[in-house]
Amino acid sequence: MATQYAFITRWQFRAPLTEVWDMIYDSLNWPGWWKGVKKVTELEKGDADGIGGVREYTWRSILPYELSFHSRLTEVDKYKRMKGVAFGELEGEGEWFFEEKDGITYVQYNWTVFTNKAWMNYFAFLLKPAFNYNHDVVMGWGAKGLAKKLGVELVSYK
């Protein structure tokens, strides 16, 4: 039986919203600044906004395994929100939200997925806390890497 995971990640940067958006929107370049993202490959091009496009993501974390999955971009409201569906070793939805106030860009990522790896589901009763921790570490790497890449202050992340 597949195990569901639901995460909410929040990042705050002292940076213009457009710069933060551009870096997150351009996921093909994530491996250059986001530790843990091993590879991003474009499998299908989307429309002018990328909607309908499919990319394959390969992640490596502090735990000794890799995860690969595909994601199709389904919605874009430029500089406000983007949403996609994941399929493959993970299935579910991811949604990014962006807002800028007083020179701080607020980013929230909601990620609700099910695992499709048999061993992950079999041992979920034991390993779910480790998988949750692992997700938080990888998202922390993303926040720190993005701040460094942009040369801006990472105000907060969790």
VEXFISE-735888 format. One line per field, with one value per residue: residue number from 1; x, y, z of N, C-alpha, C, O, CB in turn. Coordinates in Angstrom, 3 decimals. Atoms other than C-alpha are relative to their C-alpha. Glycine has a CB too. Layout:
residues N
nr = c(NUM  ...)
nx = c(X  ...)
ny = c(Y  ...)
nz = c(Z  ...)
cax = c(X  ...)
cay = c(Y  ...)
caz = c(Z  ...)
cx = c(X  ...)
cy = c(Y  ...)
cz = c(Z  ...)
ox = c(X  ...)
oy = c(Y  ...)
oz = c(Z  ...)
cbx = c(X  ...)
cby = c(Y  ...)
cbz = c(Z  ...)
end
This chain:
residues 158
nr = c(1  2  3  4  5  6  7  8  9  10  11  12  13  14  15  16  17  18  19  20  21  22  23  24  25  26  27  28  29  30  31  32  33  34  35  36  37  38  39  40  41  42  43  44  45  46  47  48  49  50  51  52  53  54  55  56  57  58  59  60  61  62  63  64  65  66  67  68  69  70  71  72  73  74  75  76  77  78  79  80  81  82  83  84  85  86  87  88  89  90  91  92  93  94  95  96  97  98  99  100  101  102  103  104  105  106  107  108  109  110  111  112  113  114  115  116  117  118  119  120  121  122  123  124  125  126  127  128  129  130  131  132  133  134  135  136  137  138  139  140  141  142  143  144  145  146  147  148  149  150  151  152  153  154  155  156  157  158)
nx = c(0.844  -0.775  0.024  0.115  -0.798  0.446  -0.995  0.093  -1.311  0.041  -1.280  0.068  -1.246  -0.061  -0.290  1.169  0.822  -0.250  -1.231  0.289  0.891  -0.720  -0.877  0.811  0.723  -0.938  -0.481  -1.099  -1.256  -0.089  -1.215  -1.095  0.030  0.763  -0.613  0.993  0.601  -1.069  0.222  1.334  0.020  1.267  0.511  0.986  0.116  1.359  0.328  -0.890  -0.205  -0.483  1.122  0.037  -1.348  -0.346  -1.417  -0.368  -0.839  -0.705  -0.426  -0.815  0.077  -0.894  0.251  -0.715  0.800  0.420  1.392  0.246  1.409  0.334  0.955  0.627  0.480  1.419  0.532  -0.957  0.458  -1.354  -0.424  0.908  0.286  -0.115  0.456  -0.296  0.326  -1.131  0.306  -1.204  -0.269  0.900  1.204  0.737  0.011  -0.841  0.475  -0.823  0.652  -0.987  0.522  -1.053  0.430  -1.075  -1.314  -0.166  0.801  0.503  0.253  0.549  0.146  0.845  -0.376  0.763  -0.351  -0.008  -1.174  0.268  -1.071  0.513  -0.718  0.357  1.335  -0.071  -0.649  0.475  0.360  -1.228  -0.879  0.677  -0.656  -1.270  0.333  0.432  -1.217  -0.759  0.630  -0.326  -1.414  -0.138  0.593  -0.946  -1.075  0.522  0.071  -1.365  -0.609  0.609  -0.500  -1.410  -0.031  0.457  -0.801  0.945  0.197  1.068  0.571  0.589  0.486  0.479)
ny = c(-1.189  -1.244  -0.853  -1.421  -0.989  -1.370  -0.925  -1.439  -0.618  -1.464  -0.692  -1.466  -0.571  -1.439  0.012  -0.277  1.158  0.468  0.797  1.269  0.723  0.474  1.120  1.182  0.362  0.624  1.172  0.666  -0.470  0.303  0.707  -0.940  -0.702  0.725  1.259  1.068  0.170  0.585  -0.182  -0.359  0.201  -0.346  1.106  -0.587  -1.458  -0.488  -1.191  -1.141  -0.122  1.282  0.853  1.244  0.541  1.062  0.112  1.079  -0.476  1.022  -0.585  0.790  -0.718  0.518  1.433  0.666  0.409  -1.051  0.006  -0.640  -0.091  -0.980  -1.016  -0.770  -1.312  -0.073  -1.352  -1.067  -1.378  -0.534  -0.715  0.268  1.398  1.035  1.294  1.127  1.343  0.919  1.405  0.826  0.535  -0.783  -0.473  -0.984  -1.388  -1.000  -1.351  -1.103  -1.296  -1.072  -1.307  -0.901  -1.071  -0.766  0.472  1.423  0.911  1.154  1.144  1.178  1.161  1.069  1.214  1.140  1.095  1.398  0.712  1.186  0.982  1.034  0.052  -1.179  0.230  1.117  -0.436  -1.337  -0.039  -0.200  -1.008  -1.252  -1.164  -0.256  -0.582  -1.379  -0.750  -0.060  -1.031  -1.307  -0.275  -0.322  -1.320  -0.950  -0.158  -0.856  -1.381  -0.520  -0.071  -1.097  -1.251  -0.136  -0.242  -1.368  -0.927  -0.720  0.537  0.956  -0.528  1.099  1.177  1.124)
nz = c(0.000  0.092  -1.185  0.332  -0.705  0.264  -0.519  0.285  -0.183  0.128  0.129  0.097  0.504  0.223  1.438  0.835  0.327  1.367  0.018  -0.677  0.909  1.180  -0.370  -0.316  1.227  0.927  -0.730  0.710  -0.591  -1.427  -0.428  -0.160  -1.286  -1.022  -0.397  -0.075  1.326  0.807  1.432  0.474  1.445  0.641  0.813  0.918  -0.104  -0.204  0.787  -0.235  -1.449  -0.492  -0.405  0.755  0.087  -0.945  -0.330  -0.913  -1.091  -0.774  -1.278  -0.926  -1.269  -1.033  -0.104  1.103  1.152  0.938  0.450  1.294  0.354  1.026  -0.426  1.082  -0.427  0.369  -0.163  -0.280  -0.155  -0.099  -1.204  -1.119  -0.307  1.030  -0.510  0.867  -0.480  0.031  0.253  0.025  -1.338  -0.844  0.683  -0.776  0.460  -0.624  0.321  -0.505  -0.167  -0.119  -0.378  -0.465  -0.908  -0.644  0.421  -0.315  0.820  -0.733  0.863  -0.685  0.871  -0.523  0.725  -0.495  0.898  -0.410  0.490  0.795  -0.184  -0.901  -1.274  -0.791  -0.556  -0.933  -1.236  -0.362  -1.426  -0.741  0.602  0.349  -0.617  0.693  1.302  -0.271  -0.319  1.246  0.830  -0.586  0.272  1.428  0.227  -0.584  0.994  1.066  -0.490  -0.141  1.322  0.750  -0.575  0.416  1.449  0.237  -0.796  -0.863  -1.343  -0.302  -1.242  -0.761  0.719  -0.805)
cax = c(0.000  1.362  2.207  1.145  3.425  2.342  4.873  4.701  8.003  8.448  11.414  12.027  14.673  15.712  15.482  13.215  10.368  11.180  14.705  13.483  10.663  12.992  15.395  12.642  10.678  13.791  14.126  16.501  19.180  18.413  21.392  23.682  22.555  20.355  22.380  20.539  19.164  21.324  19.668  16.711  15.857  13.205  11.110  8.315  8.204  5.173  3.496  5.016  4.595  5.818  2.336  2.092  5.859  7.292  10.634  12.345  13.921  16.560  17.262  19.879  19.705  21.367  19.736  21.435  18.981  17.956  14.445  13.414  10.038  8.416  6.527  4.111  3.570  -0.205  -0.722  1.272  0.245  3.509  5.192  2.375  1.924  2.822  1.524  2.473  1.662  4.265  4.306  6.776  8.463  6.388  2.820  0.965  0.969  3.364  2.415  4.644  3.331  5.215  4.669  6.845  6.417  8.809  11.734  11.238  10.120  8.025  7.940  5.744  5.873  3.100  4.035  1.600  2.797  2.525  5.554  5.598  8.808  7.832  10.583  9.632  6.021  6.870  9.097  7.081  5.825  9.444  11.094  8.444  10.057  13.412  11.793  10.144  13.462  15.173  12.684  13.299  17.082  16.787  14.490  16.942  19.673  17.450  16.865  20.554  21.632  19.188  20.252  23.905  23.265  21.403  23.853  21.014  20.090  18.109  15.830  14.098  13.351  11.374)
cay = c(0.000  3.433  5.803  9.444  12.303  15.928  18.713  22.491  24.312  28.057  30.140  33.881  35.799  39.435  39.539  40.688  38.288  38.148  36.816  34.152  33.142  32.877  30.548  28.233  28.309  27.291  23.847  22.644  24.661  23.414  21.006  24.054  25.482  22.948  20.267  16.994  17.624  15.310  15.767  17.441  16.384  17.915  15.102  17.157  20.853  22.720  25.802  29.285  29.253  25.669  24.313  20.702  20.264  17.190  16.980  14.077  14.870  12.737  13.502  12.239  13.086  12.270  8.841  6.232  6.131  8.129  9.052  9.798  10.986  12.963  16.193  17.873  21.607  22.137  25.756  28.998  32.400  34.243  35.606  34.219  30.489  27.347  23.824  20.430  16.746  14.112  10.547  7.696  6.732  9.503  10.449  13.544  17.322  20.129  23.794  26.858  30.192  33.510  36.896  39.941  42.335  45.040  43.655  40.081  37.371  34.684  31.265  28.372  24.905  22.397  18.842  15.960  12.662  8.908  6.655  3.923  2.204  -1.104  -1.034  2.511  1.517  -1.747  -0.002  3.235  2.357  2.470  4.942  7.645  9.961  9.563  10.307  13.418  14.590  13.846  16.028  18.905  18.614  18.638  21.665  23.420  22.750  24.378  27.496  27.902  27.165  29.649  32.400  31.749  31.652  34.972  36.478  37.418  36.895  33.810  35.346  32.121  28.586  25.706)
caz = c(0.000  -0.947  1.880  1.713  2.685  3.005  3.462  3.717  3.263  3.774  2.630  3.045  1.115  1.194  -2.596  -5.412  -6.082  -9.807  -9.141  -6.729  -9.085  -12.069  -10.241  -9.006  -12.264  -14.237  -12.686  -15.418  -13.598  -10.078  -10.062  -10.287  -6.953  -5.125  -3.368  -3.661  -7.143  -9.212  -12.583  -14.267  -17.813  -20.035  -21.534  -23.118  -23.862  -22.675  -24.075  -23.858  -20.050  -19.769  -19.020  -20.103  -20.027  -18.346  -16.590  -14.880  -11.508  -9.807  -6.150  -3.716  -0.037  3.263  3.206  0.975  -1.914  -4.985  -6.037  -9.602  -10.744  -13.523  -13.041  -15.414  -14.986  -14.915  -13.828  -13.830  -12.505  -13.113  -9.977  -7.794  -8.153  -10.087  -9.760  -11.102  -10.827  -10.073  -11.330  -11.246  -7.967  -6.366  -7.292  -6.236  -6.457  -5.759  -5.594  -5.165  -3.847  -4.031  -2.414  -1.768  1.164  2.306  0.320  1.543  -0.873  0.780  -0.842  0.230  -1.283  -0.629  -1.612  -1.202  -2.624  -2.382  -2.675  -5.288  -4.234  -2.635  -0.001  1.058  1.533  3.272  5.831  6.084  9.585  10.728  8.336  7.843  10.440  8.661  5.284  6.764  8.215  4.913  3.041  5.445  4.973  1.179  1.254  3.574  1.014  -1.588  0.502  1.302  -2.265  -3.756  -1.343  -2.169  -5.920  -5.784  -3.277  -0.924  2.704  3.620  6.254  7.271  6.178  7.603)
cx = c(0.886  -0.193  -0.045  0.889  -0.529  0.960  -0.387  1.360  -0.146  1.419  -0.263  1.379  -0.104  0.458  -1.262  -0.723  0.343  1.253  -0.217  -0.879  0.783  0.871  -0.801  -0.736  0.897  0.640  1.105  1.353  0.127  1.284  1.203  0.019  -0.697  0.656  -1.095  -0.713  1.119  -0.176  -1.448  0.060  -1.367  -0.406  -1.012  -0.033  -1.463  -0.285  0.953  0.296  0.551  -1.104  -0.084  1.373  0.256  1.513  0.200  1.001  0.643  0.628  0.844  0.076  1.010  -0.215  0.571  -0.909  -0.263  -1.479  -0.059  -1.504  -0.148  -0.972  -0.487  -0.516  -1.434  -0.575  1.134  -0.758  1.273  0.178  -0.926  -0.054  0.330  -0.302  0.352  -0.443  1.221  -0.499  1.312  0.210  -0.760  -1.186  -0.695  0.083  0.980  -0.462  0.861  -0.843  1.077  -0.695  1.181  -0.616  1.243  1.394  0.306  -0.908  -0.308  -0.347  -0.587  -0.157  -0.814  0.224  -0.727  0.192  -0.189  1.261  -0.429  1.129  -0.461  0.705  -0.348  -1.360  0.020  0.552  -0.479  -0.331  1.216  0.776  -0.659  0.620  1.331  -0.255  -0.451  1.208  0.829  -0.554  0.369  1.453  0.175  -0.592  0.870  1.179  -0.447  -0.031  1.391  0.672  -0.538  0.504  1.443  0.097  -0.389  0.848  -0.865  -0.084  -1.172  -0.530  -0.490  -0.307  -0.439  -0.919)
cy = c(1.249  0.838  1.458  0.838  1.371  0.951  1.428  0.587  1.489  0.557  1.495  0.516  1.517  0.163  0.368  -1.297  -0.550  -0.873  -1.370  -0.863  -0.619  -1.212  -1.272  -0.483  -0.762  -1.231  -0.758  0.389  -0.278  -0.738  0.929  0.727  -0.764  -1.351  -1.043  -0.219  -0.475  0.293  0.410  -0.074  0.375  -1.133  0.472  1.496  0.367  1.161  1.135  0.220  -1.281  -0.962  -1.203  -0.645  -1.039  -0.034  -1.183  0.555  -1.199  0.678  -1.000  0.798  -0.561  -1.494  -0.692  -0.564  1.216  -0.175  0.694  0.005  1.037  1.010  0.765  1.309  0.170  1.408  0.971  1.319  0.777  0.914  -0.208  -1.472  -0.882  -1.350  -1.084  -1.305  -0.890  -1.403  -0.752  -0.577  0.768  0.416  1.007  1.372  0.849  1.376  1.029  1.266  1.046  1.303  0.848  1.095  0.640  -0.547  -1.452  -0.801  -1.234  -1.090  -1.104  -1.103  -1.056  -1.231  -1.160  -1.137  -1.355  -0.635  -1.239  -1.022  -0.996  0.013  1.192  -0.186  -1.101  0.440  1.370  0.115  0.317  1.236  1.342  1.214  0.351  0.620  1.455  0.894  0.224  1.088  1.389  0.388  0.437  1.379  1.095  0.241  0.928  1.457  0.620  0.169  1.147  1.345  0.244  0.349  1.442  1.038  0.850  -0.665  -0.979  0.406  -1.143  -1.155  -1.049  -0.860)
cz = c(0.000  1.258  -0.439  0.900  -0.391  0.710  -0.354  0.350  -0.222  -0.020  -0.040  -0.393  -0.046  -1.445  -0.762  -0.374  -1.385  -0.078  0.631  -0.901  -1.152  0.315  0.280  -1.251  -0.971  0.643  -0.726  0.595  1.501  0.385  0.203  1.329  1.127  0.260  0.148  -1.312  -0.915  -1.487  -0.247  -1.527  -0.544  -0.931  -1.034  0.233  0.210  -0.925  0.362  1.489  0.621  0.390  -0.942  -0.139  1.084  0.172  0.936  1.008  0.701  1.205  0.774  1.294  1.001  0.218  -1.242  -1.102  -0.886  -0.275  -1.346  -0.246  -1.102  0.597  -1.225  0.579  -0.493  0.084  0.287  0.082  0.327  1.208  1.196  0.368  -1.194  0.640  -1.004  0.629  -0.200  -0.294  -0.198  1.389  1.079  -0.846  0.887  -0.615  0.788  -0.437  0.713  0.072  0.263  0.373  0.471  0.851  0.602  -0.304  0.331  -0.936  0.817  -1.008  0.875  -1.030  0.717  -0.876  0.641  -0.988  0.676  -0.565  -0.775  0.071  1.057  1.354  0.881  0.658  1.056  1.359  0.496  1.489  0.865  -0.481  -0.312  0.698  -0.677  -1.372  0.156  0.283  -1.271  -0.923  0.517  -0.274  -1.452  -0.303  0.621  -0.934  -1.122  0.403  0.069  -1.361  -0.829  0.516  -0.441  -1.477  -0.326  0.733  0.910  1.354  0.024  1.368  0.879  -0.938  1.000  -0.816)
ox = c(1.833  -1.270  0.722  1.039  -0.834  1.170  -0.951  1.822  -0.820  2.242  -1.289  2.389  -1.153  1.645  -2.370  -0.094  0.407  1.275  0.261  -0.596  0.648  0.942  -0.375  -0.835  0.433  1.827  1.809  2.321  1.119  1.855  2.143  1.045  -0.556  0.486  -2.147  -1.211  1.993  0.795  -2.371  0.900  -2.391  0.332  -1.069  -0.091  -2.365  0.436  1.984  1.362  0.799  -0.831  -0.038  1.476  -0.278  2.271  -0.661  1.990  -0.032  1.406  0.627  0.290  1.981  0.671  0.633  -0.918  -0.156  -2.020  0.548  -2.206  0.749  -1.727  0.296  -1.304  -1.706  -1.547  2.077  -1.498  1.665  -0.624  -0.760  0.002  0.182  -0.055  0.350  -0.735  1.905  -1.599  2.322  -0.713  -0.965  -1.036  -0.848  0.206  1.205  -0.802  1.030  -1.640  2.054  -1.792  2.119  -1.610  2.108  2.247  1.408  -2.101  0.589  -1.063  -0.084  -0.649  -0.431  0.092  -0.437  -0.237  -0.248  1.686  -1.410  1.078  -0.808  0.047  -0.397  -1.562  -0.649  0.069  0.110  -0.067  1.087  1.362  0.030  0.796  1.661  0.483  -0.109  1.317  1.335  0.208  0.719  1.737  0.853  -0.021  0.954  1.647  0.323  0.380  1.610  1.358  0.215  0.833  1.807  0.863  0.217  0.783  -0.616  0.422  -2.261  0.123  -0.282  -0.576  0.153  -1.431)
oy = c(1.338  0.863  1.880  0.578  1.619  0.858  1.687  0.481  1.920  0.239  1.942  0.169  2.061  0.324  0.197  -2.311  -1.766  -1.850  -2.382  -2.045  -1.807  -2.145  -2.367  -1.687  -1.678  -1.224  -1.552  -0.361  0.115  -0.429  0.558  1.292  -0.395  -2.298  -0.775  -1.316  0.305  0.527  -0.074  0.566  -0.068  -1.484  -0.057  1.960  -0.272  1.394  0.895  0.729  -1.341  -2.112  -1.073  -1.811  -0.959  -0.004  -1.499  1.185  -2.177  1.623  -2.210  2.010  -1.215  -2.182  -0.078  -1.768  2.360  -1.277  1.748  -0.961  1.844  0.702  1.200  1.315  0.046  1.719  0.643  1.678  0.888  1.811  0.444  -1.833  -0.472  -1.577  -0.859  -1.376  -0.818  -1.792  -0.185  -1.153  0.261  0.682  0.794  1.516  0.647  1.581  0.987  1.542  0.777  1.601  0.337  1.715  -0.045  -0.633  -1.932  -0.523  -1.897  -0.853  -1.387  -0.880  -1.516  -1.161  -1.526  -1.056  -1.473  -0.307  -1.896  -2.056  -0.612  -0.076  1.061  0.192  -0.993  0.011  1.936  1.152  0.916  1.960  2.283  2.242  1.528  1.513  2.307  1.992  1.320  1.854  2.275  1.553  1.426  2.134  2.197  1.371  1.762  2.324  1.736  1.162  1.808  2.230  1.364  1.233  2.077  2.229  2.042  -1.769  -0.694  0.176  -1.137  -0.966  -1.214  -1.863)
oz = c(0.781  1.853  -1.305  2.094  -1.558  1.920  -1.416  1.486  -1.158  0.839  -0.553  0.221  -0.393  -1.727  -0.254  -0.679  -1.566  -0.827  0.117  -1.094  -1.445  -0.484  -0.088  -1.490  -1.650  0.969  -0.102  0.475  2.116  1.431  0.905  1.706  2.293  -0.507  0.728  -1.566  -1.293  -2.205  0.408  -2.158  -0.023  -1.852  -2.144  1.371  -0.331  -1.895  0.991  1.836  1.825  0.732  -2.166  -0.518  2.190  -0.797  1.757  0.633  1.023  1.073  0.704  1.269  0.621  0.726  -2.307  -1.356  -0.444  -0.193  -1.537  0.053  -1.347  1.519  -2.070  1.524  -1.687  -0.604  1.007  -0.834  1.489  1.468  2.227  1.543  -2.345  1.825  -2.214  1.823  -1.221  0.100  -0.615  1.963  2.182  -2.039  2.090  -1.831  1.981  -1.602  1.932  -0.824  0.962  -0.099  1.082  0.473  1.147  0.579  0.066  -1.055  1.339  -1.981  1.962  -2.136  1.793  -2.098  1.780  -2.139  1.900  -1.673  -0.427  -0.596  2.174  2.390  2.104  1.812  2.083  2.406  1.416  2.098  1.933  0.323  -0.708  0.044  -0.822  -1.790  -0.664  -0.264  -1.510  -1.512  -0.262  -0.552  -1.731  -1.090  0.080  -1.078  -1.598  -0.369  -0.402  -1.604  -1.543  -0.273  -0.802  -1.861  -1.189  0.425  1.088  1.551  -0.475  2.385  2.092  -2.124  2.067  -0.318)
cbx = c(-0.959  -0.412  1.235  -1.453  1.529  -1.486  1.396  -1.179  1.062  -0.816  0.773  -0.478  0.333  0.976  0.535  0.419  -1.481  0.140  1.123  -0.696  -1.086  0.859  0.839  -1.014  -0.556  1.087  -1.142  -0.037  0.138  -1.191  0.355  -0.050  -0.674  -1.483  0.806  -1.006  -0.669  0.058  0.340  -0.449  0.349  0.112  -0.632  -1.422  0.569  -0.217  -1.474  -0.614  -1.308  0.887  -1.344  -0.580  1.020  -0.534  0.529  0.597  -0.826  1.086  -1.224  1.448  -1.422  -0.210  -1.532  0.831  -1.340  0.826  -0.946  0.761  -0.876  -0.611  0.637  -1.162  0.923  -0.801  -1.049  1.118  -1.141  0.350  0.098  -1.390  -1.470  1.425  -1.530  1.479  -1.249  0.779  -0.935  1.247  1.499  0.720  -0.954  0.510  -1.400  1.483  -1.491  1.249  -1.050  0.794  -1.107  0.781  -0.952  -0.213  1.028  -0.338  0.735  -1.243  1.311  -1.373  1.378  -1.521  1.550  -1.521  1.443  -1.290  0.932  -0.241  1.356  0.150  1.507  -0.004  -0.984  0.865  1.490  -1.228  -0.618  0.868  0.568  -1.475  0.239  0.813  -1.102  -0.984  0.841  -0.027  -1.539  -0.260  0.872  -0.694  -1.430  0.499  0.418  -1.386  -0.672  0.838  -0.211  -1.537  -0.092  0.781  -0.945  -1.445  0.827  -1.392  -0.238  0.514  -1.156  -1.281  1.086  -0.712)
cby = c(0.000  0.811  -0.266  0.467  -0.143  0.228  -0.334  0.707  -0.609  0.637  -0.465  0.648  -0.559  0.738  -1.391  0.762  0.369  1.193  0.738  0.244  0.937  1.117  0.367  0.315  1.257  1.008  -0.930  0.352  1.473  -0.820  -1.061  0.988  1.316  -0.187  0.155  0.302  1.346  -1.500  -1.294  1.448  -1.461  1.345  -1.054  -0.626  0.703  0.416  0.431  1.262  0.371  0.219  0.801  0.250  1.118  -1.382  1.310  -1.230  0.853  -0.735  0.436  -0.307  -0.080  0.757  -0.293  -1.117  -0.654  -0.050  0.697  -0.739  0.366  -0.688  0.967  -0.807  1.149  -0.912  0.047  0.062  0.160  0.751  1.461  0.484  -0.176  0.003  0.012  -0.050  -0.587  0.033  -0.162  0.820  0.042  1.248  -1.174  0.045  0.588  -0.222  0.174  0.224  -0.035  0.166  -0.118  0.611  -0.546  0.017  0.845  -0.299  -0.379  0.378  -0.478  0.320  -0.564  0.420  -0.228  0.350  0.149  -0.755  -0.387  0.391  0.691  -1.371  -0.047  1.259  -0.364  -1.117  0.039  0.355  -1.341  -1.234  -0.544  -0.094  -0.268  -1.309  -0.830  0.038  -0.751  -1.364  -0.177  -0.015  -1.249  -1.080  0.059  -0.506  -1.373  -0.444  0.049  -0.934  -1.288  -0.066  -0.035  -1.301  -0.978  0.137  0.893  0.065  1.139  -1.521  0.979  0.459  -0.569  0.487)
cbz = c(1.228  -1.250  0.910  0.117  -0.331  0.480  -0.551  0.820  -0.965  1.162  -1.273  1.357  -1.396  1.033  -0.457  -1.273  0.069  -0.948  0.733  1.376  -0.546  -0.573  1.233  1.135  -0.681  -0.435  0.266  -1.499  -0.237  0.414  -1.020  -1.082  -0.177  -0.438  1.323  1.069  -0.536  0.223  -0.778  0.510  -0.364  -0.781  0.889  0.201  -1.272  1.454  0.236  -0.589  0.680  1.163  -0.007  -1.362  0.099  -0.485  0.645  -0.775  1.005  -0.865  0.843  -0.588  0.578  1.313  0.153  0.556  0.453  -1.333  1.036  -1.160  1.239  -1.263  1.042  -0.680  -0.541  0.885  1.132  -1.091  1.140  -1.262  -0.298  -0.335  0.403  -0.660  0.281  -0.317  -0.744  1.333  -1.245  -0.463  0.293  0.614  -0.354  1.410  0.112  -0.353  0.395  -0.899  1.165  -1.317  1.116  -1.193  1.126  1.496  0.609  1.514  -1.319  0.874  -0.734  0.699  -0.423  0.025  0.009  0.183  -0.479  -0.485  1.167  -1.429  0.420  -0.642  -0.240  -0.880  -1.115  -0.581  -0.207  -0.825  0.435  -0.112  -1.247  0.355  1.487  -0.148  -0.695  1.196  1.070  -0.709  -0.020  1.515  0.299  -0.870  0.581  1.356  -0.581  -0.396  1.386  0.885  -0.732  0.094  1.546  0.284  -0.727  0.423  -0.904  -0.643  1.004  -0.018  -0.300  0.739  -0.946  1.260)
end
